[in-house]
Amino acid sequence: MKISIIVAKAQNNVIGKDNQLVWKLSGDLQHFKKTTLGHHVIMGRKTFESMGKPLPGRTSIVITRNPGYQVPTPHHVVHSLEEALEITQQKGLEQVFILGGAEIFKLALPLTDEMIITEVYASPEGDTFFPAIEDSHWKKVSEEKHIKDEKNEYNYSFVTYIKKTLS
C-alpha cells in the first residue's frame, strides 16, 4: 500500500493558523479533491473538525486521544497512526492519504512513500508547521507551476516527491 502525504505548505513551512488555512487557493482545493476522491484519508481530530464534516467521496480515519470521540459511519476513529494504517491494510487498499495536522505528518513522514506538496510562494504567519524534510531522502518527480490570479492569492506549484530507496 502506498502511503501519501498531501499538504499545502508555505516557504516557511507554515500549514495553518488557528486550525485554518492561511491562504485562498482555489486551484489547490481542486487538486486536493481530484487527488483524494475515492480514497481513505487519515487525519488528526483537529484537522477533521476544521473541515466541519467528513469530506464527500472519501472515508475518513480520525486519530484522537479522546476515547469517547465519534464520527459518522462509515468513517473511523482510532487512537494511533499504527491503528489507522492497520484498518487500511486490512481493507487491502492500494493507497491512503495523510492529511495532517503537524503531529500526524511528523509521525507519518518516516512511513511515507510519496509527498504531494502544494508549495505556496509566501511566508505567512502561522502556528502550525510541516516538519522539516531531509532532502537527501526524497526525489522530486514532478512540478507544475501556477501563477496567482483572482481565485488564487499566491503563486504556487504542485510538487510530487517519492522516497529514495536506500542502497
PyMOL commands that set and color helices and strands:
alter all, ss='L'
color gray80, all
select helices_A, chain A and resi 26-36+45-51+81-90+102-111+135-137
alter helices_A, ss='H'
color red, helices_A
select strands_A, chain A and resi 2-10+14-16+40-44+59-63+76-78+95-100+114-120+128-129+138-146+156-163
alter strands_A, ss='S'
color yellow, strands_A
deselect
rebuild
show_as cartoon
